[in-house]
Amino acid sequence: MKDTIKSIVKEIGKGTFFDSHYIIETLIKEYSDDYFDFIRKTPGTTECVHGKIAQLILDCGLVERISDDENKSISYTIHSTPSKCALWKRK
């Protein structure tokens, strides 16, 4: 999953802001086998597993987390509900 996330992030233009939900949706649409395999192998709720994906985004070394609370992103989850999530900037 780490390599898959890194390849997605590499496709994002430097200086572009994006949120964790963008990466998760891209995983589902373009790398569904990897995504569902990760879900099966990772214990916890969907929210917990998606938190682990956010950690992998940070660990890829290509992003800066926009961390102050006023800059948190809100977008729709895979369940079509609005939710705050990590906001990133591509280095």
NORVEN-V623538 format. One record per residue. N is the residue number from 1. SS is DSSP state (helix for helix, strand for strand, loop for the rest). OMEGA is omega in whole degrees, 0 to 359 (none if undefined). BURIAL is I if it has 16 or more other ideal C-beta (glycine too) atoms within 10 Angstrom, else O. Layout:
# NORVEN-V623538
n=[N,N]
ss=[SS,SS]
omega=[OMEGA,OMEGA]
burial=[BURIAL,BURIAL]
This chain:
# NORVEN-V623538
n=[1,2,3,4,5,6,7,8,9,10,11,12,13,14,15,16,17,18,19,20,21,22,23,24,25,26,27,28,29,30,31,32,33,34,35,36,37,38,39,40,41,42,43,44,45,46,47,48,49,50,51,52,53,54,55,56,57,58,59,60,61,62,63,64,65,66,67,68,69,70,71,72,73,74,75,76,77,78,79,80,81,82,83,84,85,86,87,88,89,90,91]
ss=[loop,helix,helix,helix,helix,helix,helix,helix,helix,helix,loop,loop,loop,loop,loop,loop,strand,strand,strand,helix,helix,helix,helix,helix,helix,helix,helix,helix,helix,helix,loop,helix,helix,helix,helix,helix,helix,helix,helix,helix,helix,loop,loop,loop,loop,helix,helix,helix,helix,helix,helix,helix,helix,helix,helix,helix,helix,helix,helix,loop,loop,loop,strand,strand,strand,strand,loop,loop,helix,helix,helix,loop,strand,strand,strand,strand,loop,loop,loop,loop,loop,strand,strand,strand,strand,loop,strand,strand,strand,strand,loop]
omega=[181,180,179,179,179,180,176,181,179,180,180,181,178,181,181,175,177,179,181,180,176,180,180,179,177,176,182,184,189,183,188,179,178,181,183,174,178,178,182,186,184,181,175,180,176,179,179,180,179,173,177,175,177,178,178,175,179,184,183,175,183,186,171,178,175,199,182,189,181,182,177,180,171,177,183,177,176,177,179,175,179,182,174,176,183,176,185,172,179,179,none]
burial=[I,O,O,I,I,O,O,I,I,O,O,I,O,O,O,O,O,I,I,I,I,I,I,I,I,I,I,O,O,O,I,O,O,O,I,O,O,I,O,O,O,O,O,O,O,O,O,O,I,I,O,O,I,I,O,I,I,O,O,I,O,I,I,O,O,O,O,O,O,O,O,O,I,O,I,O,I,O,O,O,O,O,I,O,I,I,I,I,O,I,O]
